[in-house]
Amino acid sequence: MMLSGVTPPNQTIYIKNLNEKIKKEELKRSLYALFSQYGRVLDIVALKTAKLRGQAWVVFSDVTAASNAMRQMQNFPFYDKAMVPKFRF
């Protein structure tokens, strides 16, 4: 049974409110360094299109790592902006 409005944990975290001035490769490297302390990071997707600037997806190898990272990184100051991680499909 699925509760409405509640996204179940999953191994991918969606992050918004990222600093748009950071170059894509540097952003991916920094996110990898930051999030790999919580578990194995399989992929980081950061696109620089007008619609998707300031957003990224971090894919973990397991849900537990993703859950811990999401909890710990709420409003974490990252390049002078508070990051906002969420679970997304």
PyMOL commands that set and color helices and strands:
alter all, ss='L'
color gray80, all
select helices_A, chain A and resi 24-35+63-72
alter helices_A, ss='H'
color red, helices_A
select strands_A, chain A and resi 12-16+41-45+56-60+77-78+81-82+84-87
alter strands_A, ss='S'
color yellow, strands_A
deselect
rebuild
show_as cartoon
